[in-house]
Amino acid sequence: MEFADLIKTPKLDGVLLHDPSNAGASGATVGTLCITGHHLLLSARQETSQELWLLHKNIDCVEKKPSLSQNVVVGGLITLKCKDLRIISLEIKCGKEFFNVAASLEALSAIQNTELLYPFFYRPMYSILEDGYTMFRPELEFAKLISGVGMGGGSSPNVANITICMPSTSTSTLTVGAGIPHPLQNGFAIDALAGGGAGGVGGGALQGPQASCEWRITNVNRDFSVCATYGATLIVPKAITDEQIVLSAAFRDGGRFPVLSYRHENGATLMRSSQPQSIQGIKRCRADEAILNLVLGRSRKGFIVDTWGKGKSNTETDLHYSQWKKVNRSIGNVSSPASILDSFARLIEACNDLGCSTDKWLSRLESSGWLSLVLNSLNASCVVAQCLDQEGSPVLVHGAKGLDSTLIVTSLVQIILNPDCRTVRGLQALIEREWIQAGHPFASRHRFSCYTPNQTRNKTSGATFALFLDCIYQLYTQFPCSFEFSTQLLILLFEHSHFSQYGTFLCDSERERNELNVHTRTTSLWSYLNRPDVLQTLLNPLYEPNANVIWPSVAPISLELWSDLYLRWVIDQRSSATVMSQIQELVTREKELRTQALKLRKQALELGQEVSTLMKSGNDT
């Protein structure tokens, strides 16, 4: 297929753009419309007017309203509802061109062939300082995970030594900071001989029930035959064989057997999986039981947290998992991707309605159920975090297929407990581990968004990642000085996960990305975000490193509507930008004054010493 076949009118003059967020007081701009294979462009060719560049992948819904004159279409209004939540309209004066432009945009925005998307055609105009696709290799991240060294590429004051036990019983000790050979061979064991707490804080020998539990890297899923949604490199208990892993995968929905997600500084481990399959005649799996029982170590009990919903999921039987206590923490009444997107759609519909009264708007906000999903997600995450931090017990989190609510909880737990995950690189590493490499189906979830009618979008569409980002925003509002990044980074992640020139969020799994050679044919989003000039714009000026656990309030009154995202095209956000600019200036001024104060103190000390010397010499004479 050629893009030219889908573009019926590549260029059209005299198009009126209605974009209240970008068109000044008049609310409209007249210019030339151009349609390329990947972009819609509109330029007024005036220095005072900003051009519109819109990726076709950003278009969620195309609505047509023809204008009639004597029952003849003489043009019309094409409304584009976008995945970044913006709504713009194109007013066209010619009937034929009106239908041509609408048909072209509908076809171009609906392309499903991944290789025709913009990331495969985009070539950056800047030099790549770091390859984002190799920054967070699973082997290195897992090694840091076990050792307790700060993840996400950050340095640690107490670098742990990782002993890789060869099958021949010979060992070689590597320093995490120096890197680990890639890839680690299947069957190697990783023993954490020494390590600090989360984020590299603390030091000494590993403590807690998991100190004696060894782990290893396995490539049993190298061809993705064991689990289509997992990555090729996974971490499992050393004593568990690959044969047992295959049996456990057959017992779990979609083959998502229990894998390590996070190891807390006290040794307690967080694992994730899907729920057991509902297969008649199969009541247990000894291999699956062996994995969980081995993770228990010397701990008397573990917790299995089900995020799917009471009575809606299959869970492990008490008889065969006697040391594991079942805890239900449903994210929603129906924790499915489609229902989460329905709630998100109702939220955005309420945010876009400027005509309703305050009481009615608050009622619509509550009835959307979105903030309840946020509250439930935070509540479930706090429960799991307490089990790890205060009980010192291992936790297994699952829910249905383990692709949505499970990942929200395991990710938020790490942000609550691990200060490294509150840094820019730490958050990037977390999203790589818990979302991209863990097989969250971004392509399927984000094919349609909140503006596509409910009856049109398929059941695999969802807003799970948006819910996760909103939960981070809530943590940010309660602990504004504990996050290295600003909320602007969260907004960028929301946008790029739906449409992007980068390949980071392409496809549904690592298997699909490998088949399309995404890592060699596209550019990573992390390569762009970590450029010094870009990174500077994403930093939180109030950041003060906080090595402690952050326990958020989960009271409904503590939640805030994320207006910077949901209302940014509806309500002028320039006042917020002005406030942030003022804060940045104050922080910069404070640093300058601190530097000046230190300089003056040094000068005063030197002068004092000179006075003492002069007085001493005077006394001597």
DAGI-V470710 format. One line per field, one symbol per residue. psi: psi as a letter, one per 40 degrees, with the letter a starting at -180 (. if undefined). A space follows every 50 residues. Layout:
psi=???
//
This chain:
psi=hidddehdgdhhifhhhhgdeeeaddeihhahhhhadeihihhefidehh ihhhhddehdhhhhgihihffhheaahhhhhieeeihiihhhehdddddd ddddddddeehehdeeiddeehhieiihdhhdeedfhdddddddddeeih ieeiihdghihhhhhideeiihhihddeihihiiiheiihhhdiiaahee haaaihiieedehiiihifdfdefddhdeiidhihihdehiddddddddd diheegihihdihideehihiiaiiiighheheihdddddddddddbehd iihhhhediheeihihiddefdehhhhhghdidggidddddddddddddd degeeiidddddddddededdddddddddddddddddddddfiihhhihb efecdddddddddddddhddeeiddddddddddedddefhgddddediae ehidediieeiifdddddddddddddddgeeehdiiedddddddddddii eiedeiieiddddddefddeeiiidddddehdddddeeiheehhhheiih hihfideeiihgddddededhheddddddddddddddddddddddddddd dddddddddddddddddddd.
//
